[in-house]
Each structure stands twice: as C-alpha cells, then as structure tokens.
Amino acid sequence: MWKGFILAVGLVVGLSGCAQTPEENTADAETNAETHVAHPNDPFEGFNRAMWTLNYDYLDPYVARPVSVAYVDYVPSWTRTGISNFINNLEEPASMINSLIMLEGEDALVHFNRFWLNTVFGLGGIIDLASAANVPKLSDRQFGDAMGYYDIGQGPYIMVPVYGPITVREGVGDTVDGLYPPLSLLTFPQSVIKWALDGMETRAALVKQEGILENSPDPYAFTRDAYLQNKAFKARGGEVEIDADEEDDEYLEELMDEIDAY
C-alpha cells in the first residue's frame, strides 16, 4: 500500500521548490494572488502549501534527496535491482485483482503469470525471470485506479507531512490494496522498510526531472496537477484531458510520461 504514496507523481517525491530569486518569488506570488482560482480538489490549499514548504524546501534537500542519492551511489546495482524486483513482485497480486475489477482480463493474466513465475523460479521475486520469459512488466494497478475507472471522484487533495500528496480516493485504495496477500502479510516495520526502499529508488530516479519543476511558475500547483492528472490517466487507461495552465502543459505531459514508465 505504501508505493502508491511515493510513485503516483505527487511524490515527484521530494522534488524541492523553485530556483527563483526572492524578488522573482515575490512577483510571482503577487501575480498568483491576483489570478488565483481555487482548485476543486484542493479545499485545504493553505494547509497543503505549508506542508509543501516543510516537505520540499526542508525535508527533501536535507534528508530525502541526499539519502536517496547515496543509496543509489553506494549500494551495488545488482542488490538494488533484486530489492526492486522483490518489492514489485509483492504487488502483482493486487494489480491482478484490480485489473480484473477494471475489466482488463489480459493484463490480469500477465500480472498473475509474472507473480507465480518470479515467486517460484525467481527466488521469491528477487530475479525477474518473467521478463526473460517474455512476460512483460506492466504498470501497477491500484484499487484507487479501479474506483476511478467507475467514476468515483478523487476527493480532497492533501499534502501529508513527510508522506507527500494523496487524495481521499487513493488513501482508501491503498488501504484496500494492503488487504491483499502477500502485502497483508507484511508487518508494519516491514511495510515501512518497503516504502523507504521504494521511495529512495524513485526519488533518485527523479533527480533528472528536477529542472521541470524548477521551471514551473508555481511548483506546488504543478505538482498537484501532475498528481491528479496521473491518477486520472491511470484510471482511464491513458485517456485524460490536461487541465493545467497552458504554459505548464509541456512540463506536465513530460513528467506524466516519466512517471508512467515506472
């Protein structure tokens, strides 16, 4: 259940704020104040922006980013690959069930085949034998995606301290996903370790995308829109209308493509 909080774009995890001068920030703030329109999914924007500052101006540059980069730099790649394979394999059954709920029978079969092949012959998923056997790796399917498929709204967007962005729908969905075995067999400490390891890989991979966020006129709004659009994208099988400001469209589409590749 933890991976959804990290990967679902929001997380642009840990990407820290805008690289503008104080004068530029002041000018942007004044412009935004004049033209700002409340987002229908962000009724707690004042609180969320405060948490954005905590998460991405302080926790990310001083904790999340350096720890994640050090993990990638100093842990052997074969070890990290094995860990990533094992974590991804744990989530295949949930993706299988959610694919069935979304009437994606072929995808459900792929998730099933990947799970049993890698579990039985890949040392519990450490070795990705399924890919070697031409069983393709698909993006994960979460219960939040399934709810979105049936037009259940995302609900309020919330920037959680330390965690990052989430919506009510995704929070409920991640909780349901955690009820599927083998995720349900993990203890709380094991789940935290899984979340941390997965998060470090994702945060390090997003280093090359930091410029996209830094070039956005409003990094908070850009991240929120990217998160919500990515969730809509997954729930609709790739059919989503981009509602972000025109000047952010290019950045948003590039980021969505990057995130959807995980």
Beta strands, then each sheet from edge to edge (+ up, - down):
strand 1: 157-160
strand 2: 164-167
sheet 1: 1+ 2-
end
